[in-house]
Amino acid sequence: EKRKKEEQEKAERKRKEELEKAAEEKRKKEEQEKAEDERKRKEEFEKVSEEKRKKEEQEKAEDERKRKEEFEKVSEEKRKKEEQEKAEAERKRKEELEMAAEEKREKEEQEKAERKRKEDLEKAAEEKRKKEEQEKAEDERKRKEEFEKVSEEKRKKEEQEKAEDERKRKEEFEKVSEEKRKKVEKKRRDDLAKTAEENRKKEQEKAEAERKRKEELEKAAEEKRKKEE
């Protein structure tokens, strides 16, 4: 019976370790996915910013080139016909103003669309982060409930085994003679002392495992906080 009990306890510890290992692997995987999403978002933002900067530089260079070409077109005949050139210049100025206004409007619309796209990306990333945190919290809650359930079942089982051992001891005590009773009583005390020592060691191991688990959880939480900052 003792051997079976030890095998059951060994199997229980193994199952608990597998549960904790699975939870840790899931947490690491979620953190990796979150980091990958953040990296892709930053790359997309930097790519758009670089394209926008290049486009603005190209537009600026094109405007400068057009200005120089316009300046070189002014001929000697234009200088002689000042009135005609003035009227023509006024017409061109109005057209250029209207063109510049149209270009400005288009640029503002592009910038507005870019801001909206960026806001949508950030909103989606935030919603994904919240969802992952909720899923992680739910997994942690289920793991704790499972751990508490297993611990309660183990405690009840140990109490039942202890009560059964006590009942058998009493029956054995009543069956034997005084000499045999003393011998059995001595053996029982030795067994109880040994069992108590084993239980004490198990409790120490359990407490140590719980302490390490808490330290790992606190360490993970601290790393997460530093990463978010």
Secondary structure, DSSP 8 states (H G I E B T S, - for coil): -HHHHHHHHHHHHHHHHHHHHHHHHHHHHHHHHHHHHHHHHHHHHHHHHHHHHHHHHHHHHHHHHHHHHHHHH--HHHHH-HHHHHHHHHHHHHHHHHHHHHHHHHHHHHHHHHHHHHHHHHHHHHHHHHHHHHHHHHHHHHHHHHHHHHHHHHHHHHHHHHHHHHHHHHHHHHHS-HHHHHHHHHHHHHHHHHHHHHHHHHHHHHHHHHHHHHHHHHHHHHHHHHHH-
